[in-house]
Amino acid sequence: MTPTYPEWEPSHVQGIFKAQMELFNKRSDVRWYEIGVFTKDWKPVNFVSQYKIVRMDHLAKIKFDVYINAIDVPMAEYICSETRLQENSDKKPMISSKICSRFK
């Protein structure tokens, strides 16, 4: 997920801030990612985005905006993408990953 250190900026709606993010799927074994915003203690922060769970083909890239209330900006420390794995019928081991960017 990029940028590594995103920044909140005012949106077109008063009292709402946004961050622009990009997600790239390098993993051929993963099709689903979940987006989340967290505090420094890893507690979830409420946010709105066109994607909370997104389906992505291998080597696909998406750009998206994340919106939060101005009151929550000081609490939001991380934005993360976490792989959502489907049941593996081949019984091969699957590795889940969580990639995070830290707000400036």
MOPAC internal coordinates of N, CA, C and O (Angstrom, degrees):
PM7 1SCF
backbone

  N    0.0000 0     0.00 0     0.00 0    0    0    0
  C    1.4418 1     0.00 0     0.00 0    1    0    0
  C    1.5220 1   107.24 1     0.00 0    2    1    0
  O    1.2310 1   120.91 1   -43.07 1    3    2    1
  N    1.2995 1   115.86 1   136.93 1    3    2    1
  C    1.4544 1   120.35 1   176.99 1    5    3    2
  C    1.5213 1   109.17 1  -129.71 1    6    5    3
  O    1.2310 1   118.64 1   -23.79 1    7    6    5
  N    1.2952 1   120.20 1   156.21 1    7    6    5
  C    1.4543 1   126.41 1    -2.00 1    9    7    6
  C    1.5253 1   111.80 1   -73.35 1   10    9    7
  O    1.2310 1   120.89 1   -16.87 1   11   10    9
  N    1.3189 1   115.90 1   163.13 1   11   10    9
  C    1.4607 1   120.79 1  -179.87 1   13   11   10
  C    1.5192 1   111.18 1   -69.32 1   14   13   11
  O    1.2310 1   120.38 1   143.38 1   15   14   13
  N    1.3154 1   116.87 1   -36.62 1   15   14   13
  C    1.4633 1   122.05 1   179.29 1   17   15   14
  C    1.5218 1   109.48 1  -125.30 1   18   17   15
  O    1.2310 1   120.11 1  -100.98 1   19   18   17
  N    1.3337 1   117.39 1    79.02 1   19   18   17
  C    1.4699 1   119.75 1  -178.79 1   21   19   18
  C    1.5262 1   110.98 1   -70.00 1   22   21   19
  O    1.2310 1   121.59 1   -18.06 1   23   22   21
  N    1.3121 1   114.57 1   161.94 1   23   22   21
  C    1.4635 1   121.00 1   177.46 1   25   23   22
  C    1.5199 1   108.91 1  -125.55 1   26   25   23
  O    1.2310 1   121.18 1   -34.88 1   27   26   25
  N    1.3295 1   115.34 1   145.12 1   27   26   25
  C    1.4587 1   120.60 1   174.21 1   29   27   26
  C    1.5200 1   108.35 1   -80.40 1   30   29   27
  O    1.2310 1   120.75 1   -39.51 1   31   30   29
  N    1.3116 1   116.17 1   140.49 1   31   30   29
  C    1.4596 1   121.78 1   175.02 1   33   31   30
  C    1.5150 1   108.02 1  -134.61 1   34   33   31
  O    1.2310 1   120.01 1   -28.08 1   35   34   33
  N    1.3383 1   117.59 1   151.92 1   35   34   33
  C    1.4656 1   119.13 1   179.06 1   37   35   34
  C    1.5280 1   110.67 1   -61.01 1   38   37   35
  O    1.2310 1   120.88 1   -38.67 1   39   38   37
  N    1.3205 1   115.93 1   141.33 1   39   38   37
  C    1.4699 1   120.03 1   176.27 1   41   39   38
  C    1.5285 1   108.77 1   -93.66 1   42   41   39
  O    1.2310 1   120.58 1     5.64 1   43   42   41
  N    1.3063 1   116.49 1  -174.36 1   43   42   41
  C    1.4590 1   121.39 1   178.12 1   45   43   42
  C    1.5304 1   112.25 1   -75.01 1   46   45   43
  O    1.2310 1   120.09 1   171.48 1   47   46   45
  N    1.3459 1   117.44 1    -8.52 1   47   46   45
  C    1.4657 1   122.62 1   178.78 1   49   47   46
  C    1.5245 1   108.40 1  -105.61 1   50   49   47
  O    1.2310 1   120.46 1   -51.58 1   51   50   49
  N    1.3166 1   116.73 1   128.42 1   51   50   49
  C    1.4582 1   120.95 1  -178.64 1   53   51   50
  C    1.5329 1   110.65 1   -61.58 1   54   53   51
  O    1.2310 1   120.75 1   -46.41 1   55   54   53
  N    1.3428 1   116.17 1   133.59 1   55   54   53
  C    1.4569 1   121.22 1   178.08 1   57   55   54
  C    1.5185 1   114.43 1    84.67 1   58   57   55
  O    1.2310 1   120.34 1  -177.04 1   59   58   57
  N    1.3325 1   116.96 1     2.96 1   59   58   57
  C    1.4640 1   122.17 1   179.78 1   61   59   58
  C    1.5300 1   108.48 1  -120.91 1   62   61   59
  O    1.2310 1   120.81 1   -45.36 1   63   62   61
  N    1.3393 1   116.05 1   134.64 1   63   62   61
  C    1.4583 1   121.74 1   178.33 1   65   63   62
  C    1.5242 1   109.41 1  -114.01 1   66   65   63
  O    1.2310 1   121.28 1   -23.56 1   67   66   65
  N    1.3429 1   115.16 1   156.44 1   67   66   65
  C    1.4654 1   118.94 1  -179.60 1   69   67   66
  C    1.5204 1   110.47 1  -135.70 1   70   69   67
  O    1.2310 1   121.75 1   -25.25 1   71   70   69
  N    1.3153 1   114.25 1   154.75 1   71   70   69
  C    1.4622 1   122.41 1   172.42 1   73   71   70
  C    1.5186 1   107.25 1  -129.52 1   74   73   71
  O    1.2310 1   120.67 1   -42.42 1   75   74   73
  N    1.3242 1   116.33 1   137.58 1   75   74   73
  C    1.4616 1   120.92 1   178.50 1   77   75   74
  C    1.5193 1   108.76 1   -97.83 1   78   77   75
  O    1.2310 1   121.10 1   -50.46 1   79   78   77
  N    1.3284 1   115.51 1   129.54 1   79   78   77
  C    1.4603 1   121.56 1  -175.11 1   81   79   78
  C    1.5268 1   110.33 1  -129.53 1   82   81   79
  O    1.2310 1   121.51 1   -17.22 1   83   82   81
  N    1.3268 1   114.72 1   162.78 1   83   82   81
  C    1.4602 1   121.61 1   176.37 1   85   83   82
  C    1.5233 1   108.21 1  -137.75 1   86   85   83
  O    1.2310 1   120.61 1   -41.47 1   87   86   85
  N    1.3154 1   116.45 1   138.53 1   87   86   85
  C    1.4609 1   122.58 1  -178.91 1   89   87   86
  C    1.5237 1   108.71 1  -126.16 1   90   89   87
  O    1.2310 1   120.91 1   -44.51 1   91   90   89
  N    1.3305 1   115.86 1   135.49 1   91   90   89
  C    1.4591 1   122.10 1  -178.57 1   93   91   90
  C    1.5271 1   108.24 1  -127.75 1   94   93   91
  O    1.2310 1   120.20 1   -47.90 1   95   94   93
  N    1.3268 1   117.23 1   132.10 1   95   94   93
  C    1.4635 1   121.38 1  -178.86 1   97   95   94
  C    1.5264 1   110.44 1   -99.53 1   98   97   95
  O    1.2310 1   120.82 1   -78.89 1   99   98   97
  N    1.3287 1   116.03 1   101.11 1   99   98   97
  C    1.4709 1   121.19 1   176.97 1  101   99   98
  C    1.5189 1   111.85 1   -87.20 1  102  101   99
  O    1.2310 1   120.45 1   166.42 1  103  102  101
  N    1.3181 1   116.74 1   -13.58 1  103  102  101
  C    1.4699 1   119.70 1  -173.21 1  105  103  102
  C    1.5271 1   112.12 1   -91.49 1  106  105  103
  O    1.2310 1   120.69 1   -58.51 1  107  106  105
  N    1.3039 1   116.29 1   121.49 1  107  106  105
  C    1.4628 1   120.57 1  -179.96 1  109  107  106
  C    1.5242 1   111.96 1   -73.65 1  110  109  107
  O    1.2310 1   119.89 1   162.06 1  111  110  109
  N    1.3381 1   117.81 1   -17.94 1  111  110  109
  C    1.4634 1   121.39 1  -177.80 1  113  111  110
  C    1.5276 1   113.20 1   -94.18 1  114  113  111
  O    1.2310 1   119.55 1  -178.10 1  115  114  113
  N    1.3301 1   118.47 1     1.90 1  115  114  113
  C    1.4679 1   122.20 1  -176.27 1  117  115  114
  C    1.5174 1   109.68 1  -122.42 1  118  117  115
  O    1.2310 1   120.95 1   -43.39 1  119  118  117
  N    1.3213 1   115.79 1   136.61 1  119  118  117
  C    1.4645 1   121.73 1   177.35 1  121  119  118
  C    1.5248 1   112.75 1  -121.57 1  122  121  119
  O    1.2310 1   119.67 1   163.43 1  123  122  121
  N    1.3304 1   118.23 1   -16.57 1  123  122  121
  C    1.4647 1   121.45 1  -173.83 1  125  123  122
  C    1.5216 1   111.06 1  -124.91 1  126  125  123
  O    1.2310 1   120.86 1   -43.38 1  127  126  125
  N    1.3185 1   115.96 1   136.62 1  127  126  125
  C    1.4659 1   123.14 1   176.31 1  129  127  126
  C    1.5194 1   109.35 1  -130.72 1  130  129  127
  O    1.2310 1   120.96 1   -36.91 1  131  130  129
  N    1.3347 1   115.76 1   143.09 1  131  130  129
  C    1.4604 1   121.57 1   175.20 1  133  131  130
  C    1.5194 1   108.73 1  -111.42 1  134  133  131
  O    1.2310 1   120.85 1   -45.81 1  135  134  133
  N    1.3317 1   115.98 1   134.19 1  135  134  133
  C    1.4598 1   122.43 1  -179.91 1  137  135  134
  C    1.5264 1   108.42 1   -99.53 1  138  137  135
  O    1.2310 1   120.24 1   -40.46 1  139  138  137
  N    1.3420 1   117.15 1   139.54 1  139  138  137
  C    1.4544 1   121.48 1   178.05 1  141  139  138
  C    1.5191 1   111.37 1  -147.75 1  142  141  139
  O    1.2310 1   120.83 1   -28.99 1  143  142  141
  N    1.3266 1   116.03 1   151.01 1  143  142  141
  C    1.4662 1   123.08 1   174.90 1  145  143  142
  C    1.5198 1   106.65 1  -116.95 1  146  145  143
  O    1.2310 1   120.43 1   -43.70 1  147  146  145
  N    1.3541 1   116.78 1   136.30 1  147  146  145
  C    1.4599 1   121.11 1  -172.40 1  149  147  146
  C    1.5219 1   112.38 1  -136.65 1  150  149  147
  O    1.2310 1   121.14 1   -23.50 1  151  150  149
  N    1.3469 1   115.42 1   156.50 1  151  150  149
  C    1.4571 1   122.29 1   173.73 1  153  151  150
  C    1.5243 1   108.65 1   -80.12 1  154  153  151
  O    1.2310 1   120.44 1    -2.21 1  155  154  153
  N    1.3362 1   116.77 1   177.79 1  155  154  153
  C    1.4679 1   119.93 1   177.87 1  157  155  154
  C    1.5227 1   111.48 1   -66.00 1  158  157  155
  O    1.2310 1   119.93 1   160.28 1  159  158  157
  N    1.3422 1   117.74 1   -19.72 1  159  158  157
  C    1.4683 1   122.91 1   177.15 1  161  159  158
  C    1.5241 1   111.88 1   -95.62 1  162  161  159
  O    1.2310 1   120.14 1  -168.34 1  163  162  161
  N    1.3165 1   117.35 1    11.66 1  163  162  161
  C    1.4698 1   124.98 1   177.96 1  165  163  162
  C    1.5265 1   113.51 1    66.07 1  166  165  163
  O    1.2310 1   120.85 1  -150.97 1  167  166  165
  N    1.3415 1   115.97 1    29.03 1  167  166  165
  C    1.4640 1   120.02 1   172.25 1  169  167  166
  C    1.5244 1   107.59 1   -90.93 1  170  169  167
  O    1.2310 1   119.96 1   -39.77 1  171  170  169
  N    1.3403 1   117.68 1   140.23 1  171  170  169
  C    1.4696 1   119.54 1  -177.38 1  173  171  170
  C    1.5267 1   112.54 1   -65.84 1  174  173  171
  O    1.2310 1   121.19 1   -34.49 1  175  174  173
  N    1.3229 1   115.33 1   145.51 1  175  174  173
  C    1.4643 1   123.67 1   174.98 1  177  175  174
  C    1.5252 1   106.94 1  -113.43 1  178  177  175
  O    1.2310 1   120.69 1   -44.36 1  179  178  177
  N    1.3213 1   116.29 1   135.64 1  179  178  177
  C    1.4692 1   119.73 1   178.44 1  181  179  178
  C    1.5174 1   110.09 1   -64.76 1  182  181  179
  O    1.2310 1   120.96 1   -43.74 1  183  182  181
  N    1.3183 1   115.78 1   136.26 1  183  182  181
  C    1.4610 1   121.80 1   178.67 1  185  183  182
  C    1.5224 1   109.13 1  -151.41 1  186  185  183
  O    1.2310 1   121.54 1   -14.40 1  187  186  185
  N    1.3221 1   114.65 1   165.60 1  187  186  185
  C    1.4627 1   121.84 1   175.96 1  189  187  186
  C    1.5256 1   107.19 1  -128.16 1  190  189  187
  O    1.2310 1   121.13 1   -40.80 1  191  190  189
  N    1.3223 1   115.44 1   139.20 1  191  190  189
  C    1.4574 1   121.82 1   176.87 1  193  191  190
  C    1.5220 1   108.39 1  -156.11 1  194  193  191
  O    1.2310 1   121.01 1   -20.01 1  195  194  193
  N    1.3106 1   115.67 1   159.99 1  195  194  193
  C    1.4595 1   117.69 1   175.22 1  197  195  194
  C    1.5207 1   110.64 1   -68.76 1  198  197  195
  O    1.2310 1   120.17 1   164.54 1  199  198  197
  N    1.3408 1   117.27 1   -15.46 1  199  198  197
  C    1.4575 1   121.93 1   177.58 1  201  199  198
  C    1.5242 1   110.05 1  -130.51 1  202  201  199
  O    1.2310 1   120.13 1   -51.97 1  203  202  201
  N    1.3169 1   117.36 1   128.03 1  203  202  201
  C    1.4610 1   121.72 1   164.67 1  205  203  202
  C    1.5245 1   107.07 1  -111.95 1  206  205  203
  O    1.2310 1   121.42 1   139.61 1  207  206  205
  N    1.3090 1   114.88 1   -40.39 1  207  206  205
  C    1.4668 1   121.58 1   169.71 1  209  207  206
  C    1.5184 1   105.96 1  -126.10 1  210  209  207
  O    1.2310 1   121.05 1   -51.71 1  211  210  209
  N    1.3242 1   115.59 1   128.29 1  211  210  209
  C    1.4596 1   119.85 1  -174.40 1  213  211  210
  C    1.5229 1   109.90 1  -128.72 1  214  213  211
  O    1.2310 1   121.05 1   -40.81 1  215  214  213
  N    1.3230 1   115.60 1   139.19 1  215  214  213
  C    1.4685 1   121.63 1   174.76 1  217  215  214
  C    1.5194 1   107.66 1   -94.68 1  218  217  215
  O    1.2310 1   121.08 1   -49.94 1  219  218  217
  N    1.3249 1   115.54 1   130.06 1  219  218  217
  C    1.4630 1   120.51 1  -178.90 1  221  219  218
  C    1.5184 1   110.04 1  -136.52 1  222  221  219
  O    1.2310 1   120.68 1   -47.53 1  223  222  221
  N    1.3079 1   116.31 1   132.47 1  223  222  221
  C    1.4582 1   120.67 1   173.17 1  225  223  222
  C    1.5181 1   109.50 1   -73.87 1  226  225  223
  O    1.2310 1   121.10 1   -16.36 1  227  226  225
  N    1.3222 1   115.50 1   163.64 1  227  226  225
  C    1.4609 1   121.26 1   177.19 1  229  227  226
  C    1.5265 1   109.79 1   -59.01 1  230  229  227
  O    1.2310 1   120.39 1   -47.26 1  231  230  229
  N    1.3332 1   116.87 1   132.74 1  231  230  229
  C    1.4561 1   126.47 1  -179.66 1  233  231  230
  C    1.5298 1   114.03 1    69.85 1  234  233  231
  O    1.2310 1   120.19 1  -166.93 1  235  234  233
  N    1.3269 1   117.25 1    13.07 1  235  234  233
  C    1.4652 1   120.84 1   176.64 1  237  235  234
  C    1.5287 1   109.74 1   -80.73 1  238  237  235
  O    1.2310 1   121.22 1   -24.72 1  239  238  237
  N    1.3358 1   115.27 1   155.28 1  239  238  237
  C    1.4608 1   121.65 1   178.79 1  241  239  238
  C    1.5305 1   108.11 1  -134.20 1  242  241  239
  O    1.2310 1   120.54 1   -42.18 1  243  242  241
  N    1.3406 1   116.58 1   137.82 1  243  242  241
  C    1.4619 1   120.23 1   174.81 1  245  243  242
  C    1.5186 1   109.20 1  -131.48 1  246  245  243
  O    1.2310 1   121.22 1   -30.43 1  247  246  245
  N    1.3236 1   115.28 1   149.57 1  247  246  245
  C    1.4591 1   122.72 1   172.01 1  249  247  246
  C    1.5239 1   106.45 1  -112.80 1  250  249  247
  O    1.2310 1   121.06 1   -39.32 1  251  250  249
  N    1.3390 1   115.58 1   140.68 1  251  250  249
  C    1.4530 1   118.81 1  -179.66 1  253  251  250
  C    1.5247 1   109.92 1  -152.70 1  254  253  251
  O    1.2310 1   120.90 1   -21.53 1  255  254  253
  N    1.3265 1   115.88 1   158.47 1  255  254  253
  C    1.4586 1   122.79 1   176.72 1  257  255  254
  C    1.5197 1   109.02 1  -106.59 1  258  257  255
  O    1.2310 1   121.13 1   -35.06 1  259  258  257
  N    1.3239 1   115.45 1   144.94 1  259  258  257
  C    1.4632 1   122.80 1   175.66 1  261  259  258
  C    1.5240 1   106.62 1  -118.37 1  262  261  259
  O    1.2310 1   120.44 1   -49.34 1  263  262  261
  N    1.3289 1   116.77 1   130.66 1  263  262  261
  C    1.4621 1   122.33 1  -177.26 1  265  263  262
  C    1.5161 1   110.17 1  -116.97 1  266  265  263
  O    1.2310 1   120.70 1   -42.99 1  267  266  265
  N    1.3539 1   116.28 1   137.01 1  267  266  265
  C    1.4646 1   120.24 1   173.25 1  269  267  266
  C    1.5264 1   109.07 1  -139.81 1  270  269  267
  O    1.2310 1   121.64 1   -19.06 1  271  270  269
  N    1.3284 1   114.46 1   160.94 1  271  270  269
  C    1.4500 1   122.44 1   177.32 1  273  271  270
  C    1.5226 1   109.39 1   -68.72 1  274  273  271
  O    1.2310 1   119.95 1   -35.68 1  275  274  273
  N    1.3225 1   117.71 1   144.32 1  275  274  273
  C    1.4677 1   122.35 1  -179.52 1  277  275  274
  C    1.5294 1   111.79 1   -56.01 1  278  277  275
  O    1.2310 1   120.02 1   147.27 1  279  278  277
  N    1.3117 1   117.56 1   -32.73 1  279  278  277
  C    1.4705 1   121.46 1   179.35 1  281  279  278
  C    1.5252 1   111.33 1   -63.57 1  282  281  279
  O    1.2310 1   120.34 1   149.75 1  283  282  281
  N    1.3383 1   116.96 1   -30.25 1  283  282  281
  C    1.4672 1   121.62 1  -177.03 1  285  283  282
  C    1.5290 1   114.06 1   -88.08 1  286  285  283
  O    1.2310 1   119.69 1   169.04 1  287  286  285
  N    1.3269 1   118.19 1   -10.96 1  287  286  285
  C    1.4698 1   120.77 1  -177.29 1  289  287  286
  C    1.5308 1   112.67 1   -56.05 1  290  289  287
  O    1.2310 1   118.93 1   133.72 1  291  290  289
  N    1.3558 1   119.65 1   -46.28 1  291  290  289
  C    1.4685 1   118.61 1  -179.58 1  293  291  290
  C    1.5330 1   114.01 1   -64.09 1  294  293  291
  O    1.2310 1   120.18 1   154.90 1  295  294  293
  N    1.3317 1   117.26 1   -25.10 1  295  294  293
  C    1.4746 1   121.00 1  -178.66 1  297  295  294
  C    1.5244 1   112.39 1   -84.05 1  298  297  295
  O    1.2310 1   120.01 1   153.11 1  299  298  297
  N    1.3262 1   117.59 1   -26.89 1  299  298  297
  C    1.4707 1   121.07 1  -174.70 1  301  299  298
  C    1.5296 1   109.45 1   -73.16 1  302  301  299
  O    1.2310 1   120.64 1   -65.81 1  303  302  301
  N    1.3117 1   116.38 1   114.19 1  303  302  301
  C    1.4634 1   122.33 1  -177.63 1  305  303  302
  C    1.5310 1   111.96 1  -106.61 1  306  305  303
  O    1.2310 1   120.62 1   141.99 1  307  306  305
  N    1.3403 1   116.43 1   -38.01 1  307  306  305
  C    1.4658 1   121.14 1  -174.29 1  309  307  306
  C    1.5215 1   111.24 1  -132.30 1  310  309  307
  O    1.2310 1   121.09 1   -31.10 1  311  310  309
  N    1.3191 1   115.52 1   148.90 1  311  310  309
  C    1.4636 1   122.11 1   165.32 1  313  311  310
  C    1.5273 1   105.76 1  -123.99 1  314  313  311
  O    1.2310 1   121.04 1   -48.77 1  315  314  313
  N    1.3340 1   115.61 1   131.23 1  315  314  313
  C    1.4627 1   119.63 1  -171.74 1  317  315  314
  C    1.5244 1   111.53 1  -130.95 1  318  317  315
  O    1.2310 1   121.97 1   -26.98 1  319  318  317
  N    1.3183 1   113.83 1   153.02 1  319  318  317
  C    1.4593 1   121.16 1   167.68 1  321  319  318
  C    1.5231 1   106.58 1  -116.71 1  322  321  319
  O    1.2310 1   121.10 1   -46.93 1  323  322  321
  N    1.3185 1   115.51 1   133.07 1  323  322  321
  C    1.4624 1   120.61 1  -179.50 1  325  323  322
  C    1.5225 1   108.91 1  -125.61 1  326  325  323
  O    1.2310 1   121.01 1   -46.62 1  327  326  325
  N    1.3200 1   115.68 1   133.38 1  327  326  325
  C    1.4579 1   118.90 1  -179.90 1  329  327  326
  C    1.5249 1   109.93 1   -68.52 1  330  329  327
  O    1.2310 1   121.19 1   -36.85 1  331  330  329
  N    1.3042 1   115.34 1   143.15 1  331  330  329
  C    1.4654 1   122.97 1   174.61 1  333  331  330
  C    1.5120 1   105.69 1  -116.09 1  334  333  331
  O    1.2310 1   120.97 1   -70.79 1  335  334  333
  N    1.3238 1   115.76 1   109.21 1  335  334  333
  C    1.4600 1   121.11 1  -173.70 1  337  335  334
  C    1.5188 1   111.11 1   -91.13 1  338  337  335
  O    1.2310 1   121.06 1   -38.78 1  339  338  337
  N    1.3210 1   115.58 1   141.22 1  339  338  337
  C    1.4567 1   121.36 1   174.38 1  341  339  338
  C    1.5197 1   108.21 1   -89.29 1  342  341  339
  O    1.2310 1   121.13 1   -20.76 1  343  342  341
  N    1.3118 1   115.44 1   159.24 1  343  342  341
  C    1.4632 1   119.36 1   177.63 1  345  343  342
  C    1.5256 1   109.29 1   -57.99 1  346  345  343
  O    1.2310 1   121.42 1   -44.28 1  347  346  345
  N    1.2937 1   114.88 1   135.72 1  347  346  345
  C    1.4593 1   120.49 1  -176.82 1  349  347  346
  C    1.5231 1   109.64 1   -97.89 1  350  349  347
  O    1.2310 1   120.47 1   -68.08 1  351  350  349
  N    1.3163 1   116.71 1   111.92 1  351  350  349
  C    1.4677 1   120.35 1  -177.94 1  353  351  350
  C    1.5246 1   112.08 1   -75.32 1  354  353  351
  O    1.2310 1   119.88 1   161.87 1  355  354  353
  N    1.3284 1   117.84 1   -18.13 1  355  354  353
  C    1.4640 1   121.10 1   179.54 1  357  355  354
  C    1.5255 1   112.37 1   -83.57 1  358  357  355
  O    1.2310 1   120.18 1   173.72 1  359  358  357
  N    1.3299 1   117.26 1    -6.28 1  359  358  357
  C    1.4709 1   123.52 1  -179.65 1  361  359  358
  C    1.5267 1   112.56 1    62.13 1  362  361  359
  O    1.2310 1   120.38 1  -154.89 1  363  362  361
  N    1.3288 1   116.88 1    25.11 1  363  362  361
  C    1.4603 1   120.57 1   174.43 1  365  363  362
  C    1.5334 1   107.72 1   -82.43 1  366  365  363
  O    1.2310 1   119.97 1   -32.13 1  367  366  365
  N    1.3298 1   117.66 1   147.87 1  367  366  365
  C    1.4669 1   118.86 1   176.48 1  369  367  366
  C    1.5218 1   110.96 1   -63.11 1  370  369  367
  O    1.2310 1   120.34 1   -39.34 1  371  370  369
  N    1.3105 1   116.96 1   140.66 1  371  370  369
  C    1.4625 1   121.74 1   178.78 1  373  371  370
  C    1.5212 1   107.93 1  -120.05 1  374  373  371
  O    1.2310 1   120.60 1   -37.66 1  375  374  373
  N    1.3077 1   116.47 1   142.34 1  375  374  373
  C    1.4536 1   122.17 1  -178.41 1  377  375  374
  C    1.5201 1   108.86 1  -113.98 1  378  377  375
  O    1.2310 1   121.16 1   -57.27 1  379  378  377
  N    1.3357 1   115.38 1   122.73 1  379  378  377
  C    1.4546 1   121.30 1   175.98 1  381  379  378
  C    1.5252 1   108.65 1   -89.56 1  382  381  379
  O    1.2310 1   120.21 1   -31.80 1  383  382  381
  N    1.3237 1   117.21 1   148.20 1  383  382  381
  C    1.4558 1   119.51 1   179.63 1  385  383  382
  C    1.5266 1   110.10 1  -136.66 1  386  385  383
  O    1.2310 1   121.84 1   -26.70 1  387  386  385
  N    1.3349 1   114.08 1   153.30 1  387  386  385
  C    1.4597 1   121.80 1   176.47 1  389  387  386
  C    1.5288 1   106.02 1  -130.85 1  390  389  387
  O    1.2310 1   120.86 1   -59.88 1  391  390  389
  N    1.3277 1   115.96 1   120.12 1  391  390  389
  C    1.4550 1   122.42 1  -179.45 1  393  391  390
  C    1.5282 1   107.72 1  -113.87 1  394  393  391
  O    1.2310 1   120.66 1   -53.01 1  395  394  393
  N    1.3331 1   116.35 1   126.99 1  395  394  393
  C    1.4580 1   120.22 1  -175.84 1  397  395  394
  C    1.5163 1   112.24 1  -123.83 1  398  397  395
  O    1.2310 1   121.65 1   -31.89 1  399  398  397
  N    1.3229 1   114.45 1   148.11 1  399  398  397
  C    1.4576 1   122.72 1   169.68 1  401  399  398
  C    1.5231 1   106.61 1  -113.58 1  402  401  399
  O    1.2310 1   120.75 1   -32.44 1  403  402  401
  N    1.3305 1   116.18 1   147.56 1  403  402  401
  C    1.4638 1   120.85 1  -177.22 1  405  403  402
  C    1.5225 1   109.29 1  -109.29 1  406  405  403
  O    1.2310 1   121.21 1   -50.45 1  407  406  405
  N    1.3423 1   115.29 1   129.55 1  407  406  405
  C    1.4723 1   119.80 1   179.96 1  409  407  406
  C    1.5175 1   110.61 1   -68.44 1  410  409  407
  O    1.2310 1   121.18 1   -36.04 1  411  410  409
  N    1.3330 1   115.35 1   143.96 1  411  410  409
  C    1.4702 1   121.20 1   177.11 1  413  411  410
  C    1.4980 1   109.64 1   -73.54 1  414  413  411
  O    1.2310 1   120.10 1   180.00 1  415  414  413

